[in-house]
C-alpha cells in the first residue's frame, strides 16, 4: 500500500471524529437554546427597573466580579442585604418580597436564582475581556434596566458571537471560545 494511502486513512478517521464532535456541539448549542426559558420564574422577584433603572445602580455593583473573573456572577444574598437591611420597600408587595430575601439571609442560604443567560458547557465565555474591551452589558443582555423581569434577548449562539467578534476585529478562531 502506498504511503499516501496509509496516511490518508488516519487523517480521514480523525476528520470524521472531528465532524461528529462539531455536529454534536452544534446540536447541544441548539438544545441549550430551546431548554432555557426567555424569562424563567425566579425565587425572589427582582426588579431591575427599580435597581438599575430608577435607582441607577451600576451593573458592576451587584455583578462585581465581571471585570476580573470568568463570570459576572449572581450576587450573594449579602450583597442584597447591604441595602435591604435598611430599605424595606414602599408597598406590601415589595415588603413581602424583601421579607423572602431576608429569610434567605437569616438562614445563610444562597438564593437559588435560575440562570437566564447561559452558554453550553463546552464554551468558555469570560466576561473579563469583554468588559475590558468596552462591550456594554446591554449588547448581550439587552436593556436590563428597563425590564420588569429579566429575559434573554440575544440568542448567544456561536454564529451570533462570531458575527460580533468579526465586526469588532476580535479573535474568532475555535480556541478563543472552546476548550
Helices and strands as residue ranges (DSSP letters): H 3-35, H 48-48, I 49-54, H 59-62, H 77-84, H 92-106, H 127-132, H 137-141, G 144-146, H 158-168, H 174-177
